[in-house]
Amino acid sequence: MIASWSKVDDKEFSRDADQWAIGYTHNLSKRTQTYIAYAKIKNKNGASYTVGNNAEAGTGDKAFNIGMKHSF
């Protein structure tokens, strides 16, 4: 299980944001792992932060990731 929480505290314009995420990893073998994660951001006072690499500021308030990692 993976969890995170982060906060932006903009002192100049008070455009703050809180983001949380939760995820899970599962080992398929010694070198291969799958993962799943969900993140949500809450912007305050007109802030337009996004989750992940969303190109449109203010519209990417949620993200869902699923994937596989293999170490060589």
C-alpha positions as a Markdown table, in Angstrom:
| # | Residue | x | y | z |
|---|---|---|---|---|
| 1 | Met | 0.0 | 0.0 | 0.0 |
| 2 | Ile | 1.2 | 3.5 | -0.9 |
| 3 | Ala | -0.2 | 6.8 | 0.3 |
| 4 | Ser | 0.8 | 10.4 | 0.0 |
| 5 | Trp | -0.5 | 13.9 | 0.8 |
| 6 | Ser | 1.0 | 17.2 | -0.2 |
| 7 | Lys | 0.0 | 20.8 | 0.2 |
| 8 | Val | 0.8 | 24.0 | -1.7 |
| 9 | Asp | 0.7 | 27.1 | 0.5 |
| 10 | Asp | 0.9 | 30.2 | -1.7 |
| 11 | Lys | 1.8 | 33.1 | 0.5 |
| 12 | Glu | 1.5 | 35.7 | -2.1 |
| 13 | Phe | -2.0 | 35.1 | -3.6 |
| 14 | Ser | -3.4 | 32.5 | -1.2 |
| 15 | Arg | -4.0 | 30.1 | -4.1 |
| 16 | Asp | -3.5 | 26.9 | -2.1 |
| 17 | Ala | -4.0 | 23.3 | -2.9 |
| 18 | Asp | -4.2 | 19.9 | -1.2 |
| 19 | Gln | -3.4 | 16.7 | -3.0 |
| 20 | Trp | -3.8 | 13.1 | -1.8 |
| 21 | Ala | -3.0 | 9.8 | -3.5 |
| 22 | Ile | -3.4 | 6.2 | -2.7 |
| 23 | Gly | -2.0 | 3.2 | -4.5 |
| 24 | Tyr | -1.1 | -0.5 | -4.4 |
| 25 | Thr | 1.8 | -2.5 | -5.7 |
| 26 | His | 1.9 | -6.2 | -6.3 |
| 27 | Asn | 5.0 | -8.3 | -7.0 |
| 28 | Leu | 4.6 | -10.7 | -9.9 |
| 29 | Ser | 8.1 | -12.0 | -9.6 |
| 30 | Lys | 11.5 | -11.0 | -8.1 |
| 31 | Arg | 11.9 | -8.3 | -10.8 |
| 32 | Thr | 8.4 | -7.5 | -12.0 |
| 33 | Gln | 5.8 | -5.5 | -10.2 |
| 34 | Thr | 2.4 | -4.1 | -11.1 |
| 35 | Tyr | 0.9 | -1.0 | -9.7 |
| 36 | Ile | -2.3 | 1.0 | -9.5 |
| 37 | Ala | -2.8 | 4.5 | -8.1 |
| 38 | Tyr | -5.4 | 7.2 | -7.8 |
| 39 | Ala | -4.8 | 10.9 | -7.0 |
| 40 | Lys | -7.1 | 13.9 | -6.4 |
| 41 | Ile | -6.2 | 17.6 | -5.9 |
| 42 | Lys | -8.4 | 20.3 | -4.4 |
| 43 | Asn | -7.6 | 23.8 | -5.5 |
| 44 | Lys | -8.6 | 26.8 | -3.4 |
| 45 | Asn | -9.0 | 30.5 | -4.1 |
| 46 | Gly | -8.7 | 30.2 | -7.8 |
| 47 | Ala | -5.6 | 28.0 | -7.9 |
| 48 | Ser | -5.2 | 25.9 | -11.0 |
| 49 | Tyr | -2.8 | 23.1 | -10.1 |
| 50 | Thr | -3.2 | 19.8 | -11.8 |
| 51 | Val | -2.5 | 16.2 | -11.0 |
| 52 | Gly | 0.3 | 14.6 | -13.0 |
| 53 | Asn | 1.1 | 16.0 | -16.4 |
| 54 | Asn | -2.3 | 17.3 | -17.4 |
| 55 | Ala | -1.7 | 20.1 | -19.9 |
| 56 | Glu | -4.9 | 22.1 | -19.3 |
| 57 | Ala | -4.4 | 24.0 | -16.0 |
| 58 | Gly | -7.3 | 23.6 | -13.6 |
| 59 | Thr | -9.0 | 20.7 | -15.4 |
| 60 | Gly | -6.9 | 17.8 | -14.2 |
| 61 | Asp | -8.1 | 17.4 | -10.7 |
| 62 | Lys | -8.0 | 13.6 | -10.7 |
| 63 | Ala | -5.6 | 11.0 | -12.1 |
| 64 | Phe | -5.7 | 7.2 | -12.3 |
| 65 | Asn | -2.6 | 5.1 | -13.1 |
| 66 | Ile | -2.0 | 1.5 | -13.8 |
| 67 | Gly | 1.1 | -0.2 | -15.0 |
| 68 | Met | 3.9 | -2.7 | -14.8 |
| 69 | Lys | 7.6 | -2.2 | -13.8 |
| 70 | His | 10.4 | -4.6 | -14.7 |
| 71 | Ser | 13.9 | -4.3 | -13.4 |
| 72 | Phe | 16.8 | -5.5 | -15.6 |
